[in-house]
């Protein structure tokens, strides 16, 4: 590729390359339009059966039945379309990973252009605070440090240089002469030539990985299995009854009408709308605990997870370096309280000994040999510059040294800025009546500069190396500090960096977020496994994992190099590594995805948390991806199903709870719909077996299912928590919605309602009551049954007498509303003729209500027997 390192590209050449290579943007999926979303709502076996029923009804001149069926389908499709459209619009707002502007050389002068207009061959200038607009190979680098944590998972900024040209196939952490799109310049300056834009960048390749087809969510899998099973059952039943009816000599039209009635009875046409409402309610409830939903079905998915694979940097940790421990040459040890950029902490001696005078010099050295600054914005402090330097400013503030007063109190005379090749920085200041040099950096480099320890005649190098080794094993990054008295200001500051006094070492770490250990314990109590997956150093990872309670003392981390030496997901050695630990370190983005794939193969329902581009493939391929809202990159958010607005890992636990509440409410809705539908089938079957007329016509069944049952099932989706959600184990990943408990309850309730309703219908016919009046009474009884039955549906195991009747006010209004709608139909001209209903006497009302209340007694007896069998 040709380019000019002095004047950059010409405007014309840049335009030509933009046309050739395309805009510097990441590939993105085009959202479907409203019409396509609407058509998607009809992709269900339930819908296909009902459409056939509508066509048959139309062919038999039962146009009212056909119109009712089509109206139900259109209502459900409209609700589903609007919900999905809202979710797509929210997702579309979360994009534009790369920065909006970049400074490039065009026609020999620096110009500010849109990032999308940056092309290969552009000469880009980098200064602190810039986001790198594309992949660049550096031409110059002056003390250049770049935050690549969102790409590599490393907490510390990467030092960039142009000394050695890296291989094109080297991993990101080994390419010191390349800056990657989306990373942030923390310190220094540089210039670089654009070598890749858009989909060809490191981020772009990861984005391509993300675009692969994601796995289906748990609820979707369960609903699909449930829907398919019910549909086949309905078809078999209709075929059987159809054959029996014809064998008995009935007319073909009568047989078809009976088949339509059975289809309408069996299919829970209100189920899609009720599930959508339950998910939407869960979405709002999750938002209150700091969890924003991007995909509606992901509301329940979090409650289904059995394994949480969490990123470390910025997710489990605060993503801010914090000095936690100070060890002086004389053996004095100090603990430093507080997390991240929080000045409300203290420096406390571990052994309660008298404060060592060396400590003050150490804190002053960290404050003065420093190129960063602190700024207060509102009620919080913000650090500008290198994270290590910021940590030393915070330490000085905790000790009581005022960073704002330092320049005037201890004027700087000379400075040696930090260079990665030197591994130290130094400052020469007027200090308390004299001149002193202060140095901080690598312990190894500082020991070579020192001849003694502060306050001592000698320097015990072995003792200091033991201190460093001990802190490193605990996961700390260790730096040393030194100082020396000077007679005057030297012409070359580096010339005086010898014969210094060693002040001590500090251990710093990117600390855990508050509440993480407690959140991990809650996950364990809920039988959810938690793992750490990071690109950071193994020792740092395992130390933090042990603090969080993710790993015990015996567990060892698995590294990306170990994983790469295997055959990948499905290989037995890879499987053993993944299942043998909960801590994965030095892993690259593709390996994070492989870990998720292996866990899914093992039958786990996996949730992945992360905030960086390096987390995006794993976020996308997990059953549920959770991105950080505050520090998370746009690519991570775009790849995730849920976003934590407060970045607190602890919020995931509340999200799990809400997800389980949503699933329980969906089960309650399904139970209500299926049990009442099964009761209608039982009623129809009994009429066939006893040679009786149809107890309810198809239009009456549609009225019952859509108007009365439809109001109640939506209200049931508003049910609050029962209180035991986090005390239960996750549902088995392959467990059907229709498990043993639901099957038993459906059978019991369907038989009770169906048999009692048929007994009432048959008794009326035996008394010589007209068919229309008998159907009117039977339909009213079924309405009362469903009003009573909705109370039984509020819990699978708890008695209705132990539940707060007013805990779900929507449900009470729905019960009264359903009854009022049916009463209104009895008195509404036209509608009552279509439904063939009419008012009934008060004594008939009371008798039917007494029969309906028997359903509560049956359910309470069943719950008692169920509890005894499982205790």
Long-range contacts (C-beta under 8 A, 24 or more apart in sequence): 1-120, 1-121, 1-193, 1-195, 2-121, 3-121, 3-122, 3-123, 3-193, 4-123, 5-123, 5-139, 5-193, 6-108, 7-105, 7-107, 7-108, 8-104, 8-105, 8-106, 8-107, 8-108, 8-122, 8-123, 9-104, 9-105, 9-106, 9-119, 9-121, 9-122, 9-123, 10-106, 10-107, 11-106, 11-107, 13-121, 14-106, 14-117, 14-119, 14-122, 17-119, 17-120, 17-121, 18-117, 18-119, 21-119, 21-120, 21-197, 21-198, 22-197, 22-198, 23-116, 23-117, 23-198, 24-98, 24-115, 24-116, 24-117, 24-118, 24-119, 24-133, 24-134, 24-197, 24-198, 25-98, 25-116, 25-198, 26-97, 26-98, 26-198, 26-199, 26-203, 26-204, 26-207, 26-635, 27-198, 27-199, 27-204, 27-207, 27-208, 27-211, 28-95, 28-638, 29-211, 31-88, 31-91, 31-92, 32-88, 34-81, 34-85, 37-80, 37-81, 37-84, 37-85, 37-88, 38-77, 38-78, 38-81, 40-80, 40-81, 40-84, 41-76, 41-77, 41-80, 41-81, 41-272, 42-73, 42-77, 44-227, 44-272, 45-227, 45-228, 45-230, 45-231, 46-227, 46-230, 46-231, 46-267, 46-268, 46-269, 46-271, 46-272, 47-73, 48-231, 49-231, 49-234, 49-235, 49-263, 49-267, 50-263, 50-264, 50-267, 50-269, 52-263, 53-259, 53-260, 53-263, 53-264, 53-698, 56-256, 56-259, 56-260, 57-257, 57-260, 57-698, 59-256, 60-253, 60-256, 60-257, 60-260, 62-257, 62-260, 62-698, 62-699, 64-699, 64-834, 65-260, 65-264, 65-697, 65-698, 65-699, 65-702, 68-698, 68-699, 68-702, 68-703, 68-706, 69-264, 69-702, 71-706, 72-269, 72-270, 72-702, 72-706, 73-269, 75-273, 76-269, 76-270, 76-272, 76-273, 79-272, 79-273, 79-276, 80-272, 80-273, 80-276, 83-276, 83-279, 83-280, 83-296, 84-296, 87-293, 87-294, 87-295, 87-296, 90-294, 91-294, 91-295, 91-638, 94-294, 94-634, 94-637, 94-638, 95-634, 95-638, 96-634, 97-182, 97-203, 97-207, 97-613, 97-633, 97-634, 97-635, 97-638, 98-131, 98-133, 98-134, 98-181, 98-182, 98-203, 99-130, 99-131, 99-133, 99-182, 102-130, 102-133, 102-134, 103-127, 103-130, 118-194, 118-197, 119-194, 119-197, 120-194, 120-195, 120-196, 120-197, 121-193, 121-194, 122-193, 122-194, 123-191, 123-192, 123-193, 123-194, 124-191, 124-192, 124-193, 124-194, 125-189, 125-190, 125-191, 126-179, 126-185, 126-189, 126-190, 126-191, 126-192, 127-185, 127-189, 128-185, 128-186, 128-187, 128-188, 128-189, 128-385, 129-184, 129-185, 130-184, 130-185, 131-182, 131-183, 131-184, 131-185, 132-179, 132-180, 132-181, 132-182, 132-183, 132-184, 132-185, 133-181, 133-194, 134-181, 134-194, 134-195, 134-196, 134-197, 134-201, 135-178, 135-179, 135-180, 135-181, 135-194, 135-195, 135-196, 135-197, 135-200, 135-201, 135-202, 136-178, 136-179, 136-192, 136-193, 136-194, 136-195, 137-165, 137-177, 137-178, 137-192, 137-193, 137-195, 138-162, 138-177, 138-178, 138-179, 138-190, 138-191, 138-192, 139-190, 139-191, 139-192, 139-193, 140-189, 140-190, 140-191, 141-177, 141-188, 141-189, 141-190, 142-188, 142-189, 142-190, 143-187, 143-188, 143-189, 143-417, 143-418, 143-419, 143-420, 144-185, 144-187, 144-188, 144-189, 144-190, 145-185, 145-186, 145-187, 145-188, 145-386, 145-420, 146-179, 146-183, 146-184, 146-185, 146-186, 147-183, 147-184, 147-185, 147-186, 148-172, 148-173, 148-180, 148-183, 149-313, 149-314, 149-319, 149-612, 150-182, 150-183, 150-611, 150-612, 150-613, 150-614, 150-633, 150-636, 151-180, 151-182, 151-183, 151-202, 151-203, 151-612, 151-613, 151-614, 152-535, 152-614, 153-311, 153-312, 153-313, 153-534, 153-535, 153-536, 153-587, 153-612, 153-614, 154-313, 154-535, 154-536, 155-313, 155-317, 155-319, 155-321, 155-387, 155-510, 155-536, 155-540, 156-321, 156-387, 156-388, 156-477, 157-186, 157-187, 157-386, 157-387, 159-420, 160-188, 160-190, 161-420, 161-421, 171-588, 172-202, 172-588, 173-535, 182-613, 182-633, 182-635, 186-385, 186-386, 186-387, 187-371, 187-385, 187-386, 187-418, 203-613, 203-635, 206-589, 206-613, 206-614, 206-616, 206-617, 206-635, 207-616, 207-635, 209-589, 209-590, 209-593, 209-616, 209-617, 209-620, 210-616, 210-617, 210-619, 210-620, 210-635, 210-639, 212-620, 212-621, 214-620, 214-621, 215-600, 215-621, 215-622, 215-623, 217-295, 217-297, 217-298, 217-300, 217-301, 217-623, 217-624, 217-641, 218-300, 218-301, 218-304, 218-605, 218-623, 218-733, 219-297, 219-300, 219-301, 219-304, 219-663, 219-666, 220-297, 222-735, 222-736, 222-737, 223-275, 223-737, 225-736, 225-737, 226-670, 226-736, 226-737, 226-738, 229-736, 229-738, 230-266, 230-267, 230-268, 230-674, 233-266, 234-262, 234-263, 234-266, 234-267, 237-262, 237-266, 237-681, 238-262, 238-263, 241-685, 241-688, 244-688, 245-688, 257-694, 257-698, 258-684, 258-688, 258-694, 260-698, 261-684, 261-694, 261-696, 261-697, 261-698, 261-701, 262-681, 262-684, 264-698, 264-701, 264-702, 264-705, 265-677, 265-680, 265-681, 265-683, 265-684, 265-701, 265-705, 266-677, 266-678, 266-680, 266-681, 267-677, 268-670, 268-673, 268-674, 268-677, 268-705, 269-705, 269-706, 270-673, 270-705, 270-706, 270-709, 270-710, 270-713, 270-714, 271-669, 271-670, 271-673, 271-713, 273-710, 273-714, 274-666, 274-669, 274-673, 274-710, 274-713, 274-714, 274-716, 274-717, 275-666, 275-669, 277-714, 277-717, 278-662, 278-665, 278-666, 278-669, 278-717, 279-662, 279-666, 281-662, 281-665, 281-717, 281-718, 282-658, 282-659, 282-661, 282-662, 282-665, 285-658, 285-661, 286-642, 286-654, 286-655, 286-658, 286-659, 289-651, 289-654, 289-655, 289-658, 290-644, 290-645, 290-646, 290-648, 290-651, 290-654, 291-626, 291-642, 291-643, 291-644, 291-645, 291-651, 291-652, 291-654, 291-655, 291-658, 292-629, 292-642, 292-643, 292-644, 292-645, 293-641, 293-642, 294-637, 294-640, 294-641, 294-642, 294-643, 295-641, 298-624, 298-641, 298-642, 299-658, 299-659, 299-662, 300-659, 300-662, 300-663, 300-666, 301-605, 301-607, 301-623, 301-624, 301-641, 301-659, 302-607, 302-624, 302-626, 302-642, 302-652, 302-655, 302-656, 302-658, 302-659, 303-655, 303-656, 303-657, 303-658, 303-659, 303-660, 303-661, 303-662, 303-663, 303-725, 304-605, 304-623, 304-659, 304-663, 304-730, 304-731, 304-733, 305-528, 305-605, 305-606, 305-607, 305-623, 305-624, 305-656, 305-659, 305-730, 306-527, 306-528, 306-529, 306-604, 306-605, 306-606, 306-730, 306-733, 307-528, 307-529, 307-530, 307-531, 307-599, 307-604, 307-605, 307-606, 307-607, 308-523, 308-528, 308-529, 308-530, 308-531, 308-606, 308-607, 308-608, 308-609, 308-652, 309-531, 309-533, 309-592, 309-595, 309-596, 309-599, 309-606, 309-607, 309-608, 309-609, 309-618, 309-622, 310-530, 310-531, 310-532, 310-533, 310-608, 310-609, 310-610, 310-649, 311-532, 311-533, 311-534, 311-608, 311-609, 311-610, 311-611, 311-612, 311-615, 312-510, 312-532, 312-533, 312-534, 312-536, 312-541, 312-544, 313-510, 313-534, 313-535, 313-536, 313-611, 313-612, 314-611, 314-612, 314-628, 314-631, 314-632, 314-647, 315-609, 315-610, 315-611, 315-628, 315-647, 315-649, 316-512, 316-513, 316-516, 316-532, 316-544, 316-548, 316-649, 317-510, 317-511, 317-512, 317-513, 317-544, 318-510, 318-511, 318-512, 318-513, 319-510, 319-611, 319-631, 320-383, 320-387, 320-390, 320-391, 320-510, 320-511, 321-387, 321-388, 321-390, 321-391, 321-477, 321-508, 321-509, 321-510, 322-391, 322-394, 322-508, 322-509, 322-510, 322-511, 323-391, 323-392, 323-394, 323-395, 323-506, 323-507, 323-508, 324-476, 324-507, 324-508, 324-509, 324-511, 325-471, 325-476, 325-506, 325-507, 326-359, 326-362, 326-504, 326-505, 326-506, 326-507, 327-467, 327-471, 327-504, 327-505, 327-506, 327-507, 328-356, 328-358, 328-359, 328-362, 328-454, 328-503, 328-504, 329-358, 329-453, 329-454, 329-455, 329-456, 329-459, 329-460, 329-463, 329-464, 329-502, 329-503, 329-504, 330-356, 330-358, 330-453, 330-455, 330-456, 332-356, 332-358, 332-359, 334-359, 336-395, 336-398, 337-398, 338-394, 338-398, 339-511, 339-513, 339-514, 340-511, 341-374, 341-380, 341-381, 341-382, 341-383, 341-390, 341-394, 342-381, 342-394, 343-381, 343-394, 343-397, 343-398, 345-394, 345-398, 346-398, 347-395, 347-398, 347-399, 356-455, 357-455, 358-454, 358-455, 358-503, 358-504, 359-399, 359-504, 360-399, 361-454, 361-483, 361-503, 362-481, 362-503, 362-504, 362-506, 363-395, 363-396, 363-399, 363-401, 364-396, 364-401, 364-410, 364-431, 364-438, 365-438, 365-439, 365-440, 365-481, 365-482, 365-483, 365-503, 366-392, 366-393, 366-395, 366-396, 366-440, 366-481, 366-506, 367-392, 367-393, 367-396, 367-401, 367-403, 367-406, 368-406, 368-410, 368-412, 368-427, 368-429, 368-431, 368-438, 369-425, 369-426, 369-427, 369-438, 369-439, 369-440, 369-481, 370-425, 370-427, 370-440, 371-417, 371-418, 371-425, 373-403, 374-403, 386-418, 388-479, 388-508, 391-508, 392-440, 395-506, 413-489, 414-489, 414-490, 414-493, 415-493, 416-493, 416-494, 416-497, 426-493, 426-494, 426-497, 428-486, 428-489, 428-490, 428-493, 428-496, 434-485, 434-486, 435-485, 435-486, 435-487, 435-488, 435-489, 436-483, 436-484, 436-485, 436-486, 437-483, 437-484, 437-486, 437-493, 437-496, 437-497, 437-500, 438-481, 438-482, 438-483, 439-481, 439-482, 439-483, 439-497, 439-500, 440-479, 440-480, 440-481, 440-482, 441-479, 441-480, 442-479, 442-480, 443-468, 443-478, 443-479, 443-480, 443-505, 446-480, 446-481, 446-482, 446-500, 446-502, 447-480, 447-502, 449-482, 449-497, 449-498, 449-499, 449-500, 450-482, 450-499, 450-500, 450-501, 450-502, 451-498, 451-499, 451-500, 451-501, 452-501, 452-502, 453-501, 453-502, 454-483, 454-501, 454-502, 454-503, 454-504, 455-501, 459-502, 464-502, 464-505, 467-505, 468-505, 471-505, 471-507, 472-539, 473-539, 473-543, 474-507, 474-543, 475-509, 475-539, 475-540, 475-541, 475-542, 475-543, 475-544, 476-507, 476-508, 476-509, 476-543, 477-507, 477-508, 477-509, 477-540, 478-505, 478-506, 478-507, 478-508, 479-505, 479-506, 479-508, 480-504, 480-505, 481-505, 481-506, 509-540, 509-543, 509-544, 510-540, 510-544, 512-544, 512-547, 512-548, 513-647, 513-648, 513-649, 513-650, 515-648, 515-649, 515-650, 516-548, 516-649, 516-650, 517-547, 517-548, 517-549, 518-650, 519-649, 519-650, 519-652, 519-653, 520-548, 520-549, 520-550, 521-549, 522-653, 522-726, 523-652, 523-653, 523-656, 524-549, 525-726, 525-727, 526-653, 526-656, 526-726, 526-727, 526-728, 526-729, 526-730, 527-728, 527-729, 527-730, 528-656, 528-730, 529-582, 529-604, 530-582, 531-581, 531-582, 531-583, 531-584, 532-582, 532-583, 532-584, 533-584, 533-587, 533-592, 533-595, 533-608, 533-618, 534-584, 534-585, 534-587, 535-560, 535-585, 535-586, 535-587, 535-588, 535-614, 536-585, 536-586, 537-585, 537-586, 538-583, 538-585, 538-586, 540-585, 541-583, 541-584, 541-585, 542-583, 542-585, 545-582, 545-583, 550-582, 550-583, 551-581, 551-582, 551-583, 555-581, 555-582, 555-583, 556-581, 556-583, 557-581, 557-583, 557-584, 557-585, 558-583, 558-584, 558-585, 559-584, 559-585, 559-586, 559-587, 560-584, 560-585, 560-586, 560-587, 560-588, 560-591, 561-586, 563-587, 563-591, 563-594, 563-595, 564-591, 568-594, 569-594, 569-597, 569-598, 569-601, 570-598, 570-601, 574-598, 575-602, 578-602, 588-614, 589-613, 589-614, 589-615, 589-616, 589-617, 589-618, 590-617, 592-617, 592-618, 593-617, 593-618, 593-621, 596-621, 596-622, 597-621, 603-733, 603-734, 604-733, 605-730, 605-733, 607-652, 609-644, 609-649, 609-652, 610-636, 611-636, 611-647, 612-636, 615-639, 626-652, 626-655, 653-726, 656-726, 657-721, 657-725, 657-726, 660-725, 660-726, 660-728, 661-719, 661-720, 661-721, 661-725, 663-731, 664-719, 664-722, 664-725, 664-796, 665-716, 665-717, 665-718, 665-719, 666-717, 666-737, 667-737, 667-742, 667-796, 668-716, 668-719, 668-793, 668-794, 668-795, 668-796, 669-713, 669-716, 669-717, 669-793, 670-737, 670-742, 671-742, 671-745, 671-746, 671-793, 671-796, 672-709, 672-712, 672-713, 672-716, 672-786, 672-789, 672-790, 672-793, 673-705, 673-709, 673-713, 674-738, 674-742, 674-746, 675-745, 675-746, 675-749, 675-750, 675-753, 675-789, 675-793, 676-705, 676-709, 676-753, 676-782, 676-785, 676-786, 676-789, 677-705, 678-746, 678-747, 678-749, 678-750, 678-754, 679-749, 679-750, 679-751, 679-752, 679-753, 679-754, 679-757, 679-782, 679-785, 680-704, 680-754, 680-782, 681-750, 681-754, 682-750, 682-751, 682-753, 682-754, 682-755, 682-758, 683-753, 683-754, 683-757, 683-758, 683-761, 683-778, 683-782, 685-754, 686-754, 686-755, 686-758, 687-758, 687-761, 690-758, 690-762, 692-761, 692-762, 692-765, 693-765, 693-771, 695-757, 695-758, 695-761, 695-774, 695-775, 695-778, 696-775, 696-778, 696-779, 696-782, 697-775, 697-836, 699-834, 699-835, 700-775, 700-779, 700-835, 700-836, 700-837, 703-779, 703-825, 703-835, 704-779, 704-782, 704-783, 704-786, 707-818, 707-821, 707-822, 708-783, 708-786, 708-787, 708-818, 708-819, 708-821, 708-822, 709-786, 709-818, 711-814, 711-817, 711-818, 711-821, 712-786, 712-787, 712-790, 712-811, 712-814, 712-815, 712-818, 714-814, 715-790, 715-808, 715-810, 715-811, 715-813, 715-814, 715-815, 716-790, 716-793, 716-794, 716-808, 716-811, 716-814, 718-808, 718-810, 718-811, 719-794, 719-807, 719-808, 719-811, 720-807, 720-808, 722-795, 722-798, 741-796, 741-866, 742-796, 744-862, 744-866, 745-796, 745-859, 745-862, 748-858, 748-859, 748-862, 749-789, 749-792, 749-855, 749-858, 749-859, 752-854, 752-855, 752-858, 753-782, 753-785, 753-789, 753-855, 756-781, 756-785, 756-851, 756-854, 757-781, 757-782, 757-785, 760-848, 760-851, 772-836, 773-838, 775-836, 776-836, 776-837, 776-838, 776-840, 777-840, 777-844, 777-848, 779-835, 779-837, 780-822, 780-837, 780-840, 780-845, 780-848, 781-848, 781-851, 781-852, 783-818, 783-819, 783-822, 784-819, 784-848, 784-849, 784-851, 784-852, 785-852, 785-855, 786-818, 787-815, 787-818, 787-819, 787-852, 788-852, 788-853, 788-855, 788-856, 789-855, 790-814, 790-815, 791-856, 792-855, 792-856, 792-859, 797-863, 797-866, 797-867, 798-863, 799-860, 799-863, 800-856, 800-859, 800-860, 801-860
